[in-house]
Amino acid sequence: MIQYLINKFRFFIFLISITNLINAQSLDTINHKKIYNDILNIGTKVIEWRHDIHQYPELSNREFKTSKKISEHLIKLGLEVQTG
């Protein structure tokens, strides 16, 4: 279950990053090098999260540290997060 959530989160972060990049620039002036570098930076961050999650595994339905880490990041992105 946790791997499923992690994969969904990775895809979600990827979509947000691409959407923000496209919204920030017109399609005619997209800086492909910047997009590539942003994706690499996001990938590095996701790998760090994955290492942290796997270093401190939590039982199913008891992913308190993992859910806190994800919710904090989503809040930083300006999203509303429901916990409980």
Beta strands, then each sheet from edge to edge (+ up, - down):
end
